[in-house]
């Protein structure tokens, strides 16, 4: 756990992904080794462009991606009841194997968020997809009902996702839409916990 004033972040371990991908250039194939599955390498910007053109696809993608991410994270966790820190590490592994970045937990007072470093896209549509996806996977891994809301600017290279109740996430989205800063949103959600 790393402390930044009144913000604490859970630092994840380094993930060894050296054998996660196999490139068979002679046959023009990329494959994942966990589980074996064919991959197609496309520029991440194409995903962003697709989402910008068809924003409603974000909810479907979050629903589709959640189960395999949770399954891979569970394989890292084993059978033990996961702590939030272990869950963040396992989710980082599942994301990293797919080239989707990594996550860390952040706490601001009573508010809990995931900091998604190096997500494949930026912008408000991907931020909404990311928040929905993180809430679905965390809910599955921790066996809780949780919701997600993007925090801060959707144009930053790091996406912060508030994890909480439907009402807390709705308030965070409303305040964000009004242009409230990350600090202002967190102060409203968790008085005394904002950075």
C-alpha positions in Angstrom: 0.0 0.0 0.0 1.4 3.4 -1.0 0.1 6.6 0.7 -0.3 9.9 -1.1 -1.5 12.3 1.6 -5.0 11.0 2.2 -5.0 8.8 -0.9 -3.8 5.3 -0.6 -3.1 3.1 -3.6 -2.5 -0.7 -3.6 0.6 -1.5 -5.6 0.3 -4.6 -7.7 3.1 -7.1 -8.3 4.8 -7.3 -11.7 3.2 -9.8 -14.0 5.4 -12.2 -16.1 3.7 -12.3 -19.5 6.7 -13.6 -21.4 4.9 -16.8 -22.5 1.3 -15.4 -22.7 1.4 -14.8 -26.5 2.7 -16.9 -29.4 3.3 -15.3 -32.8 3.4 -17.7 -35.7 4.4 -15.3 -38.4 4.8 -18.0 -41.0 1.1 -18.8 -40.7 0.1 -15.2 -39.9 -1.4 -16.1 -36.5 -1.3 -14.7 -33.0 -2.5 -16.9 -30.1 -3.0 -16.6 -26.4 -1.7 -19.5 -24.3 -4.2 -19.0 -21.4 -6.6 -20.4 -22.7 -5.5 -21.1 -26.2 -7.4 -18.7 -28.4 -6.7 -17.0 -31.7 -6.0 -13.3 -31.5 -6.1 -10.5 -34.1 -3.8 -7.5 -33.5 -5.4 -4.2 -34.5 -4.5 -0.6 -33.6 -6.2 0.3 -30.3 -7.4 3.5 -32.0 -9.7 1.3 -34.2 -11.6 0.3 -31.0 -12.0 3.9 -30.0 -13.3 4.8 -33.5 -15.8 1.9 -33.4 -17.0 3.0 -30.0 -17.3 6.6 -31.2 -19.4 5.5 -34.2 -21.5 2.9 -32.3 -21.6 4.1 -28.6 -24.2 1.5 -27.6 -21.7 -1.2 -28.4 -19.9 -0.3 -25.2 -22.5 -2.0 -22.9 -22.5 -5.1 -25.1 -18.7 -5.3 -25.1 -18.6 -4.8 -21.3 -21.0 -7.7 -20.9 -19.1 -9.9 -23.3 -15.6 -9.1 -21.9 -16.5 -9.4 -18.2 -16.9 -13.2 -18.1 -13.5 -14.1 -19.7 -11.7 -11.4 -17.6 -13.2 -12.7 -14.4 -12.4 -16.3 -15.4 -8.7 -15.5 -16.0 -8.6 -13.4 -12.8 -10.1 -16.3 -10.8 -7.4 -18.6 -12.2 -4.8 -16.3 -10.7 -6.7 -16.0 -7.3 -7.3 -19.7 -6.8 -10.0 -20.9 -4.4 -9.3 -18.4 -1.6 -11.7 -15.6 -0.7 -9.9 -12.6 -2.5 -8.9 -9.5 -0.7 -9.4 -6.3 -2.7 -5.7 -6.1 -3.2 -5.5 -9.7 -4.5 -8.5 -9.0 -6.7 -6.7 -6.0 -8.2 -3.6 -8.0 -8.9 -5.6 -10.8 -10.6 -7.6 -8.3 -12.7 -4.3 -6.7 -13.7 -3.0 -10.1 -14.9 -6.2 -10.7 -16.9 -6.1 -7.2 -18.5 -2.3 -7.3 -19.2 -2.5 -10.6 -21.1 -4.9 -8.9 -23.5 -2.8 -5.7 -23.9 -5.5 -3.8 -22.0 -3.3 -2.2 -19.3 -3.2 -2.8 -15.6 -5.3 -1.7 -12.6 -4.5 -0.6 -9.0 -6.9 0.1 -6.1 -7.2 3.6 -4.7 -9.1 4.6 -1.6 -10.2 8.1 -0.8 -11.8 7.9 2.7 -14.7 5.5 2.2 -14.6 5.8 -1.6 -13.0 2.9 -3.5 -11.8 3.2 -7.1 -9.7 1.3 -9.7 -7.0 3.3 -11.4 -6.7 1.7 -14.9 -3.2 2.5 -16.3 -2.7 2.5 -20.0 -6.2 1.5 -21.2 -6.4 0.9 -24.9 -8.6 4.0 -25.6 -9.6 7.3 -24.2 -12.7 9.4 -24.4 -16.1 9.4 -22.8 -17.5 6.4 -24.6 -14.6 4.2 -23.6 -14.6 5.6 -20.1 -18.3 4.5 -19.7 -17.4 1.1 -21.1 -14.5 0.8 -18.8 -16.5 1.7 -15.7 -19.2 -0.8 -16.7 -16.6 -3.5 -17.4 -14.7 -3.0 -14.1 -17.9 -3.0 -12.0 -19.0 -6.3 -13.7 -15.7 -8.1 -13.2 -15.2 -6.8 -9.6 -18.7 -7.8 -8.8 -18.2 -11.3 -10.1 -14.8 -11.7 -8.4 -15.9 -10.3 -5.0 -19.5 -11.8 -5.2 -21.0 -8.3 -4.6 -23.3 -6.0 -6.5 -21.4 -3.0 -7.5 -21.6 -0.2 -10.1 -19.0 1.9 -11.8 -18.6 5.5 -12.8 -15.6 7.1 -14.6 -13.9 9.8 -12.5 -11.9 12.7 -13.8 -11.3 13.6 -17.4 -12.0 10.9 -20.0 -9.1 12.2 -22.1 -6.4 11.3 -19.5 -4.1 8.3 -20.1 -5.3 6.8 -16.8 -8.9 6.0 -16.3 -10.2 6.1 -12.7 -13.4 4.1 -12.0 -15.4 4.6 -8.9 -16.9 1.4 -7.5 -19.9 1.8 -5.4 -23.7 1.8 -5.1 -26.0 2.8 -8.0 -26.8 6.1 -6.3 -23.1 7.0 -5.6 -22.1 6.2 -9.2 -25.1 8.2 -10.6 -24.1 11.2 -8.5 -20.4 10.9 -9.7 -21.6 10.8 -13.3 -23.9 13.8 -12.8 -21.1 15.8 -11.1 -18.7 14.8 -13.8 -21.1 15.9 -16.5 -21.4 19.3 -14.8 -17.6 19.6 -15.1 -16.8 19.0 -11.4 -13.1 18.1 -10.8 -12.1 14.7 -9.5 -11.4 16.3 -6.1 -14.8 17.9 -6.0 -16.5 14.7 -6.9 -14.6 12.7 -4.3 -15.2 15.4 -1.6 -18.9 15.1 -2.3 -18.9 11.3 -2.2 -16.5 10.9 0.7 -16.1 14.1 2.7 -12.5 14.4 4.0 -11.2 11.7 1.7 -10.5 13.8 -1.4 -6.8 14.3 -2.4 
